[in-house]
Each structure stands twice: as C-alpha cells, then as structure tokens.
Amino acid sequence: MATEDSLRKLRADGDPAARGFLDEGLKQSGHSPAEILAGLREPAADSPQWLHSLLDEWVREGPDLPSWANQERIADGQKFFHDWDLAICTALFTASLPSAYAGARGAPVLARVSQLAKEGTVAQRIGETGQMLLDITEPGALDRGGPGYRRLVRVRMLHAAVRAWLLGPDPPDGSWPEANGVPANQEDLLATLMTFTTIVFRALDRMGVGLPVPGQESYLHLWAVTGNLLGIVEAEQLCDLQNAQRLTDELQQALQAPSDDGVFLMNVLLDEMEFAMPLGWLRVPRTLVRFLIGDRVADMVQVPAAAWWSPVLPAAAALNRRLSRFRWAQRISTFPAHLMGRRMIQFWIDEHRRDERHPFTVTAEQRRRWHVTDDGTGVAAIRRSLRGHRRRRRMAHPRVPRQGIPGRR
C-alpha cells in the first residue's frame, strides 16, 4: 500500500530514460527543450522534419511492453472502451479533468506550458486527449509502431521537454517552485492514470451506469500498460481494481487543494463544454461536474452553482441503476451520458471543420456508431456559426481574467 512518504518521494522523480533520450536528441539536432516543446505542441502533421526523425528513432528504440502485459486483457480493455465509449467521454470531461485540476501542485505545469490553458487553442488540446483515447483503444494500437504506441512516445517526449524547460536556465515565468517537486513527476503522472480509469468508473457509477467488473479490470490493465509505456514506474498498481481504488483515495487526499491555476483551467474547460451544448443546455456541464465530483472538490476549482433542476439527478441515477440490471434497458440508462458524450464528439468534429489544424479525426464507422456528422453545410454550418458567435462573446467577457492568474502575462 502506498504511504504518504512513498507518494512524496515520487514527486522528486521524473523519467530518467526519457531525459537521456531527450538529451541525446538535443545534442544531435542542436535544438533546445523549448523548441522541441513548441514542435510537440503542434499537430503531428505540422511538426518539423527533424522532430519526426527524433520521434521515429524512439519508436524504433523505445520501451517494449512490460513483462506483465497480457495481450488478451489489453484486447478486452480496448473492447470495454468501445462498449462504453460515449459514457467514458462524458465522465472524462465532467469528472476526470475537473478532479485533475484540483491537484494544486500539478495544475501549474499545465498553466505554465500547456496550450490547454489558452482559450484560442483549448479545443485542440481537448481533441488530442480524445484522439489519444481512440489511438490506444484500437486493436494492435500498443504494438511498436502502432498508432497508440506512436502517440504515447510523443506524449512521453513532451513530458521530458516540459521538465527540461521548466528546470532549465530560462524557464517561463521565473524559476519552478521546489515545493512542487519535479514537473510532470511520477506522483502526478500516477494520479493522471487514475483520472482516466477509477475516476471514470466512479463518475459512471454516480450516474447509475452499471459497469461490469471484469471490464473495469481489463480497462485498468490497458491503462497500466499505457502508463508503463509513458514511463510511469508504479503503473502496474492499476492492475488490481481494489488497490487502484485505494490508491486513488490516497492520491486525492495528498494532492487536491484550491489553487488559482486549477480555477483558471477549470473555467477554460467549462467554457469549451458549454460551447458544445445547444442553447438551453448551457448549465448541464457545470451541473454534471458538481454532481459527479462533489461540492468539496468543485468548490476548489470554483465550478459555478448547479442548475435549479440538479436535485433530480440522484433520483435519476437511482432509476438508471435499476434499469442497468437489464440488458434491454441499458440503452435507456446510458442515454444521458451518451447524449453529452455525443455532443462533445460532434464539437471536436466541428472544430476540425472550422480549423484544419485541429487534430481530432474519426472513421466512418465511428461516425455511424456515434450518430455524428462530418458535414460542412446545412445544419452543421449553422451550428458552427452560432457556436463561433457565442465564443466571440465569451472571449470578449471572460469568466476569469487571464491577468488574475499568478504566473500569467
């Protein structure tokens, strides 16, 4: 079992293997960590050729799957995602990311160097998160050279560049606070794995969606292997469901606290979720966030008050829980989660249409399964126009001014 001391030690650890490969790449290419970071923050298709060559080399020489990886369980975990994909997407953006932003010592990493905190490009970062989910959940995705493996190599290199930049001689916004530990340290990365797994399970359970335990265990195994490829040394702890749940509690107790950076990140995310909603649904995201993560954590990141109809959610969840016992009724019990997940996916597709640099792409089969469109005319064009108008109004009157966040210019 993890202890407070063992978790604290993880804050001092980064990823020596990735740092060694990064240092060699810096020497060979003549570029700086900031230049590598800038290239990695571009869509993959727009990255400079020297960066493609560096990433290709690590794909060839990078880590193998861990010895404890089980291909059958990986495949079962990928199938679990396909069975529950829309509900998982809803939980990810209404529970997982808000919970992560409550990590007071990890949020400054995002706030300083991640484009996730910039209004104009936040949809690109959200789309990349969604694209990573799709990449690692396709059959064979984690094989060397597969789409998931390539995506994880890119993310691992980005983490290494973030550490090198923030701890280097010319960090953004001044020196990195020693009390926060190493940027993108092992404790924060382990907590991130929990946001993609156990926090998702808890959110869906709170909605009354009954997930099969074997499926949860296989999904944890998939993410444990994913975490190992990302250089997370304690990733294997996810392989046991009870241990993963216990570790989630310990990490939340150790990491969650109010912070200005967390508030700013949450407001940017909430803006994007509201942009994805049709008129009349604007309070749905904030209401779901408060319901799924609880008022204590929601207050840490200053989620606005829930809608007046929020008291019906526990009763609706109880009804869902009863319905989910019956296979014929599962479509009814998962309808609310599917509805918002579908709106988020449609939002990403529309953003891709609006700006071809946006990274999110889906297959024809996925569009059919999710009942989303990739049309540039008609209703889709009107929807994007209305959303653009709302976005311009929001940017003119932001909920949280950027200059109010420490470390912002």
N, C-alpha and C positions, 0 to 999 in steps of 0.2 A: 504494500500500500504506500502511496506517495505521502510524504510528510511535508510540513511547511518548510523545513530545512532543505529537503531534497528538491522541492519546487524552486526555492530561492536560488539554489546552485545552478538550476537550468537557465536562469536569467543571465548568467555570466558566459553561457556557451552559445556560439554561433554555429557555423558549418565549416570546419577546417578543410574538408575535401573540396567544397565549392570555392572557398577562398584561395586555395592553392591553384585550382584550375583558372580562376579569375586572374590571379597574379601572373600566371604564365601567359594568359591571353593578353593582358595589358602590356607585357614585355614584347610579345610578338607583334601586336598591332600598333603599338605606340599611342594608344588612346587612353583616356582617363576613366575612372569609375563613373564620373558624371556623364561622359559621352556614351559609355555603354548603357547606363541607366536611361538616357534620353532615347537611345535606339530601341531599347526593350519596351519602352512605353509607347512606341509607335505600333500600329497594327503590323503583324508579321510580314505582310506583303510589302510594306513600305520600309522595312528595316534595311540598313545599308548592307552591301555585299560582304564586307569584312565581318560584320556581326553574324550573318548567315553562316559564314565559313567557321567562325568560332563555335557557334551552336551545333553545327553539323559534326564538328570534331568531338564535342562532348556527347552527342548522341551515339557516336561510334565507340567512345572510350568510357562512357558514363556508367553508372551503377547497374548491376544486374538486379533482378528481382530477389528479395531476401530468401534465405533458405527455407523459411517457414511459410512462404507464399503457397497457396493452394489454388491451382488453376480452376478447379471445379467451383470452389467457393467464390472466386473472383467473378466467374461467369454468372453464378447465382446472384451476386451483388449487383451486377450490371442489369440482370433481368428484373431485380427488385426495383431499380430506378425506373426502368421502362414501364413497370406496372403502376408506379405511383408518381410519375414524373411531374405532372401539374401540381399535385398536392405538395410535393417536395419543394418545387419552385416557390409556391406561396409561403411555406414555412421558412425558407431560406431568407426571403426579403422582409418578412414581417416578424421574425423571431431571431434567426441566426445572426444576421448582420447587426440589428439593434443590440443584441446581447454582446457581440464583439466590441461595439463602440463604447460599451460601458467599461471596457478594460482600460483603466486610466493610464497605465504605463505603456500600453501598446498602441493606443489611438494616436499619440504624437508621431509615430512613424508614418502612418497614413496621412496625417495632417501636414507633415513637412514635405514629403517627397512623392506621394501618390496623387495622380490626377483624379482619383476618386473624390478628392475634396475640392475640385474645380468645377463650378457649375456647368461651364460650357462643354466639358468632356466627360461628365459623370456617366452619361448613358453608355459611353464606350467602355468604361470600367465595369459597369454592371453587366453589359453584354459579354465582356470577356469572362466574367465569373460564370455566367450561364453557358458560354461556349466551352469552358473547361469541364463543366458537368457533362455536357454532351460528348466531349472528346474522350473522357476516361471511361464512359459507360458503353461504348461501342465494343462489340466482340473483337478481341485481339488488340485493343487500344493500348494496353500496357506493355506489349511486346516491344523490344528495342526497335526504334524507328516508327512505331505506330503513332497515331495522332495524339493519344493521351500521353505517351512517353515524351514526345517532342514538346508538347505543351508544358509538361512538368519540368523538363530540362530548362525551358525558357523561364519559368517562374522561379526555379531554384537559382538560376543565374541572376535574376532580378534581385532576389533577396541578398545575394552576395554583393552585388553592386551597391545596394542600399547601405549595407553595413560599412563597406569600404568608403563610401561618400560621407556618411554621417560621422564616422570616426576618423576621417582623414583631415588633412591640414586646412581644407576650405569647405567646411560643412555649411549647408543653408541655415540662415537664421541663428548663427552662433553655435557654440560647442554643444555636443549632445550631453544631456544630464546623466551623470554617472549613476544616479539612483534608479534610473530606468533600466539599467542593465544593457547588454548588447542589443542594438536594434535588430528586430526580427529574430529574437533569441529563441532558444528551444522551448521555454515555457510558453511564450506567446504563440509559437507555431503549434504546439500541442493543443493549446486552447482553441486554436483555429480549426483543428481537426474535429474537436468536439462540436463546434458550431455547425459543421457540415453533417454531423451524424446525430449524436444524442440530443442536441437542442432541437433538431428537426423532428426526432421521434416524440419528444415531449410536447412540441407545439401541435403536432397532429393528434396526439392523444388528448390534448386540451380541447381540440376541435371535435373530439368524439370519433375520430377516424381510427379504426382498429387495424393496426399493422401486425402481420404475422411475425412472431418472434424469430423463427428461422430466417425469414427475410431480413430482419434487422441485423441478425448476427452475420449474415453474408455481406450485407452492405457495410457493416463495420470492418469486415475483413478486407473488402475492396479499398476502403479508405485507409486502413492500416498499411496496406501495400503502397498505396499512393503516397502516404506520409513518409514511408521509408525512402521512396524514390526522391522525395523532396528534401531528404537529409534530416528528418526528424528522428532522433535516436530512440525515443520512447514510444514510437508509433505502434509497436507490437502490443502495447497495453490495451489498444482498442479491440483486440481480438476476442475479449471476453466482455459480454454485454454488461454484467453486473459491475465489473471493475471499471468499465468505461463510464457508467452512470455515477459511480462513486467518485471517480477522478474528475468528472465534470463539476460536481458539487464543490470539491476541494479547490479547483482552479477558479471557479466563480467567486468563492469566498476570498481567495487570495488576491484576485485581480480587479474585481469590479468596484468602482468608486466614481463619484462625479468628476468630470473634467471638462474644460472648455472645448478641447479638441473633440471629445466624444459628442458634445452637444452640436458642434458645427457639422460633423459627419452625419449625425442622425438627421439633421434638418435638410441636408443636401439629399440624402436617400429618400426622406419623406416627400420632398418636392417631386422627385422622379416617380415615385409610386403614385402620387396624386396626378401627375401628368398622364399616367397610363390609364387613369379611371375616366369613365364617361361622366358627363355632368350629372349631378345628383348623387354620385358615389365618392365625392372628394374626401369625406370623413371616414370612409371604410378603412383605408390603410392605418391611420392613427388609432382607430378603434380596435382593429385586429392586433396591432402591436401591443397596446395596453392589455388586452385580454390574454395574449399569448405569453408575454414575458413578465406580467405583473406590474403593479403600480410602483413598487420599490425601484426596480431597475429602470422602468420607463421614466420615472422622475429623475434618475441620474443623468439621462440624456435629454431631458426636458421635452418628451413627447407631449404634444398638446392634448387637451382634455378629449375624452372619447365622446362619440355622438350620443344623443339623448336615448337612442334605442339600445345602447350597449347592455342593459340589464337582461335582454332576452338571450344573449349569447350562451350563458351557462345552460339554460333550458334547451336551446337548440343543440348544443353539444351532447346533452344527455339523450336527446332524441336520436342524434346521429349514432351514438354509442349503441343504442338498442338496434337501430337499423343495420349497422355494420356487421351484426352477427349473422345476417342472412345474405347469401351471395347475391340474390336477386335485388336486394335493396342497397348494395354498395354504391351504385351509381348515384342514388339519392343522397346517401350520407356524405359522399365526397364532393357533391355538387358545388357547395360554397368555395371549398379550397380550389377545385378545378376552375371555377369561374375567374377567380383573381389570378391564378397562375396563367390562364389563357390570356388575360388582359396584359400581363407583363410580357409574355412572349410576343403577342401582337405588337406591343410597344417597341420591343427590340427590333422586330422586322421593319416596322415603320421608320424607326430611326436609321436603320441601314438604308432604306429607300431615300431618306432625307439627306444622308451623308454617306457616300460610298466608302469612306474610311472606317465606318463603324464595323466592328469585326463579327457581329453575330449573323450566322447563316444557318439555315435549316434545310433538310431534304424535303422532297415532295412527299415522301411517306410520312415524315413528321408533321408537315402542314396538314395532311389529311387526318392524322390521328388526333391532332390538337384542334382541328377545325379553325385554323387561322389562314389568312390570305397573304399573298405577296403581290398584290395588285397595285399598280401605280396610278390608277384612275378611279373615278366614281367615288364611292363611299370612303375608300381608303384615303384618297386625296383630300376630301373634306375633313376627315378625321385628323389628318396630319396638319392641315391648315388651322383648325381650331386649337389643336394642341400647341402649335407654334405661337398662336396669339396669346394663349394662357401663359406660355413660357416667357414671352417678352414682358408681359405684365408682371410676372413674378420676379424676373431679374431686375426690373425697374424698382421693385419694392421688396427686397429680400427679407425673409423672416428673421434671419440672423446676419447682421452685417459682418463682412469679412474682417474689417479692421478691429472688430471686437474680440478676435481670437488671438491669444498670445502666439508669437512666432509668425504672424501673418504680416505681409506688407501691402 
